């Protein structure tokens, strides 16, 4: 039987460590704060925003939820981000994605001050996107060494697949990347020691597509009949060595790494750490 990677438990451990650290620093009287901008009321986005709020509050950080109607003018959202950029009590700013149809995500995100871009979504950001950081934490926790391994990342979006690929490369893995135009995905999956699936398509990975002992990180999320599914079919479990469940795998790690990025931003803005410590 495989190890079911317990993202919930590991993220709780990181949350508790962060809470202790936050407590020590806030005794000095300054409080870290994450601002989240949400446009429209997509139910899945509301769940994600609430999870971020709960995690911030757990560690003792403040959380500012700024909600706009889906008919808001893009310029109004941009104006609010500019105000948050100047606000010294706000350490991290994120825009909950996806934005409703018609909004220019890149244009809006690029307004966020570089020192507060804790999702790492700006062009040339100094922060690593939380989803990639969270997966690397899981590898560290289970002492999974990527050096020399054949890692397959499925999905090439600039906010998920590509940052994950970059982190795997930093760890000296040989990385392949597949996408919707890949011919014969199974050829790649069968040749891989580690598969990181970032698609959002239920049952994309089936048992016959992997070799025994594969490590699987399931990033994808699909909502169906009020349930949440990953990209990997259930019967794959007994063929792999480690696997992240959905829910309870990568998701909670992504949330806590966002909180960690915000706390790092806070420390940098208050002269407690050098930005260089964040980069590497
Ligand atoms: P996205 O922008 O829609 O990208 C999806 C990627 O999957 C694209 O690169 C697409 O290829 C590829 N793809 C689509 N169908 C495919 C197929 N049949 N075979 C192989 N590749 C295929 O989505 P995203 O923002 O990257 O997010 C990906 C998934 O991760 C979503 O389900 C999202 O909800 C989830 N997610 C989870 C977390 C978490 O914490 N668990 C965090 C972030 C995102 P093309 O480039 O050719 O279109």
Boltz pocket constraint, residues with backbone or C-beta under 6 A from the ligand:
constraints:
  - pocket:
      binder: B
      contacts: [[A, 131], [A, 154], [A, 155], [A, 156], [A, 157], [A, 158], [A, 159], [A, 160], [A, 161], [A, 178], [A, 179], [A, 180], [A, 181], [A, 182], [A, 185], [A, 197], [A, 198], [A, 199], [A, 200], [A, 201], [A, 204], [A, 218], [A, 219], [A, 220], [A, 221], [A, 222], [A, 250], [A, 251], [A, 252], [A, 254], [A, 255]]
      max_distance: 6.0
